[in-house]
Amino acid sequence: MAYNDANLVLTGNQQDPGPFYWVYTTSDTVGTVEGGGYFSGAFGRLRLGDIIRAACSNGTEMLRVTDARTSGSLSINTIEAL
């Protein structure tokens, strides 16, 4: 499947400064969600440093927006478990 903007919900911190916290639910796998360009459809919503809790069909992953280019593409990196 592809990214679905309706499944990206803002939670937690909603004020500047600091990252925004999002929950994203999908039937896609963690590997698909971590793939390059998956969240490009959220450009304009997601900002550098934002955190996404992605609930996928085969597990949950915490992701961080590490690059938000003006061209409309986003880079998302997995957050290492503490």
PyMOL commands that set and color helices and strands:
alter all, ss='L'
color gray80, all
select helices_A, chain A and resi 5-7+30-33+38-42
alter helices_A, ss='H'
color red, helices_A
select strands_A, chain A and resi 8-11+21-25+51-56+59-68+74-78
alter strands_A, ss='S'
color yellow, strands_A
deselect
rebuild
show_as cartoon
